[in-house]
Amino acid sequence: MPHFNALWVTETPEKTYQRQIIQRSVSDLPAGDVLIRVSYSSLNYKDALSASGNKGVTRNYPHTPGIDAAGIVEHSDSPAFQTGDAVVVTGFDLGMNTAGGFAGYIRVPAAWVVKLPAGISLRDSMVYGTAGFTAALSVFKLEHAGLRPEQGEVLVTGATGGVGSIAVAILSQLGYRVVAGSGKSSAQDFLKQLGATETLSREDLQDESNKPLLKGRWAGVLDTVGGKILGTALKTLQYGGKASCCGLVASPELQTTVFPFILRGVDLLGVDSVECPMETRLILWDKLANDWKIPSLDTLMTEISLEELESVYLDKILRGQVQGRVVVRCEALA
Ligand SMILES: NC(=O)c1ccc[n+]([C@@H]2O[C@H](COP(=O)([O-])OP(=O)(O)OC[C@H]3O[C@@H](n4cnc5c(N)ncnc54)[C@H](OP(=O)(O)O)[C@@H]3O)[C@@H](O)[C@H]2O)c1
């Protein structure tokens, strides 16, 4: 049985969480239809929650986090996949309560696996990863609700983060005028390179008055942070504007009134990448590989080893200090 390196998170009796890289065997993996030799994974905010004992994400330890994986099928009990297929797995239970992608191998149900479309490499699929897929799903839902570039500006919040940075790049490529909301004043050049026409600070985006509505500016809002920033965004949507909501890094709370909805007819669209149906996944991965492909993917990514993930990046993302996307190299051992 092949051996591989994996991130391994253990729980102490005092409920503290310790991380190390250990060697595991394929025979340790859970049952599943498809055994995948992982080439790359990627870092998402949820991975850091799993690696630090958040029981809403991971109930039982020891555990290997990693909600994303891209690699080559080594064995399949499903006729849908053949040995040698390049595949990607994001979401479902991967890395939550199923051993995840921060490892040289994963074994998962066939229903979780997407064949990598032509036009994209394994590495680039992980520059997108769950964050990029969620950005694409948010744009897809906003457009399905009727958002079009000619309607006006679109605000992206948490814009230097994983979801935010890919969202800025996709929207600007589709012809939208994108305003990037970010807490990092040093990131203006980065955001403009991705296609933002203007950047606003978090303070600019948080209304402290208790007014139920403010001047309508945005045709669309792609929110990744929740809390007061999302509440303010709803007050500043134009008539008929649309907002999508996927994240909670600022807060899971949402304070609003019904006025944006009943006086301006705005729509608030929920975005869930985890249980997203396979039909939509296939459409979106094809868009990411082709029509919506970001030409400058390398400018928004950092590639790291499992060791750097363990020692630096899991803490960095929890502090909101990661800019763009982080791709993790995962290598099987001989
Ligand atoms: N619903 C889904 O299916 C789904 C899928 C993927 C992710 N998510 C969620 O979406 C959110 C973003 O994920 P991500 O992978 O993009 O995370 P990320 O890379 O950590 O990015 C989050 C960004 O939010 C901003 N931010 C951090 N702390 C903040 C605070 N206290 N107040 C306001 N803004 C803050 C920062 O950007 P700036 O410095 O530029 O402001 C940060 O880079 C997370 O909550 C994640 O769990 C949900």
The ligand as a Tripos MOL2 file, in Angstrom:
@<TRIPOS>MOLECULE
LIG
   48    52     1     0     0
SMALL
NO_CHARGES

@<TRIPOS>ATOM
      1 N1        -20.9290   29.4960    1.2830 N.am      1 LIG1
      2 C1        -19.9370   28.7810    0.7700 C.2       1 LIG1
      3 O1        -20.1180   27.7810    0.1070 O.2       1 LIG1
      4 C2        -18.5380   29.2610    1.0010 C.ar      1 LIG1
      5 C3        -17.4890   28.8230    0.1870 C.ar      1 LIG1
      6 C4        -16.2100   29.3790    0.3630 C.ar      1 LIG1
      7 C5        -16.0120   30.3100    1.3750 C.ar      1 LIG1
      8 N2        -17.0590   30.6530    2.1700 N.ar      1 LIG1
      9 C6        -16.8890   31.6550    3.2130 C.3       1 LIG1
     10 O2        -16.6130   32.8780    2.5730 O.3       1 LIG1
     11 C7        -15.7600   33.6470    3.3970 C.3       1 LIG1
     12 C8        -14.5180   34.0470    2.6160 C.3       1 LIG1
     13 O3        -13.7800   32.8850    2.3180 O.3       1 LIG1
     14 P1        -12.3150   33.0110    1.7160 P.3       1 LIG1
     15 O4        -11.8490   31.6460    1.4300 O.co2     1 LIG1
     16 O5        -12.3220   34.0470    0.6600 O.co2     1 LIG1
     17 O6        -11.5430   33.5870    3.0060 O.3       1 LIG1
     18 P2        -10.2430   34.4930    3.0650 P.3       1 LIG1
     19 O7         -9.3150   34.1400    1.9490 O.co2     1 LIG1
     20 O8         -9.7750   34.4500    4.4600 O.co2     1 LIG1
     21 O9        -10.7910   35.9500    2.7260 O.3       1 LIG1
     22 C9        -11.6330   36.6590    3.5680 C.3       1 LIG1
     23 C10       -11.3280   38.1480    3.4110 C.3       1 LIG1
     24 O10       -12.3050   38.8790    4.1650 O.3       1 LIG1
     25 C11       -11.7110   40.0590    4.6680 C.3       1 LIG1
     26 N3        -11.8620   40.0510    6.1340 N.ar      1 LIG1
     27 C12       -11.1720   39.3010    7.0440 C.ar      1 LIG1
     28 N4        -11.5840   39.5690    8.2980 N.ar      1 LIG1
     29 C13       -12.5470   40.4980    8.1740 C.ar      1 LIG1
     30 C14       -13.3530   41.2070    9.1140 C.ar      1 LIG1
     31 N5        -13.2500   40.9750   10.4230 N.pl3     1 LIG1
     32 N6        -14.2400   42.1030    8.6580 N.ar      1 LIG1
     33 C15       -14.3720   42.3430    7.3280 C.ar      1 LIG1
     34 N7        -13.6360   41.7160    6.3820 N.ar      1 LIG1
     35 C16       -12.7390   40.8160    6.8130 C.ar      1 LIG1
     36 C17       -10.2440   40.0370    4.2580 C.3       1 LIG1
     37 O11       -10.1750   40.7130    3.0060 O.3       1 LIG1
     38 P3         -9.8230   42.2690    2.9130 P.3       1 LIG1
     39 O12        -8.6180   42.4690    3.7810 O.co2     1 LIG1
     40 O13        -9.5860   42.5050    1.4710 O.co2     1 LIG1
     41 O14       -11.0210   43.0230    3.4520 O.co2     1 LIG1
     42 C18        -9.9850   38.5750    4.0090 C.3       1 LIG1
     43 O15        -8.9050   38.3950    3.1410 O.3       1 LIG1
     44 C19       -15.4870   32.7910    4.6420 C.3       1 LIG1
     45 O16       -16.4130   33.1180    5.6440 O.3       1 LIG1
     46 C20       -15.7390   31.3980    4.1440 C.3       1 LIG1
     47 O17       -16.0690   30.5100    5.1940 O.3       1 LIG1
     48 C21       -18.2930   30.1580    2.0010 C.ar      1 LIG1
@<TRIPOS>BOND
     1     1     2 1
     2     2     3 2
     3     2     4 1
     4     4     5 ar
     5     4    48 ar
     6     5     6 ar
     7     6     7 ar
     8     7     8 ar
     9     8     9 1
    10     8    48 ar
    11     9    10 1
    12     9    46 1
    13    10    11 1
    14    11    12 1
    15    11    44 1
    16    12    13 1
    17    13    14 1
    18    14    15 2
    19    14    16 1
    20    14    17 1
    21    17    18 1
    22    18    19 2
    23    18    20 1
    24    18    21 1
    25    21    22 1
    26    22    23 1
    27    23    24 1
    28    23    42 1
    29    24    25 1
    30    25    26 1
    31    25    36 1
    32    26    27 ar
    33    26    35 ar
    34    27    28 ar
    35    28    29 ar
    36    29    30 ar
    37    29    35 ar
    38    30    31 1
    39    30    32 ar
    40    32    33 ar
    41    33    34 ar
    42    34    35 ar
    43    36    37 1
    44    36    42 1
    45    37    38 1
    46    38    39 2
    47    38    40 1
    48    38    41 1
    49    42    43 1
    50    44    45 1
    51    44    46 1
    52    46    47 1
@<TRIPOS>SUBSTRUCTURE
     1 LIG1         1 GROUP 0 **** ****
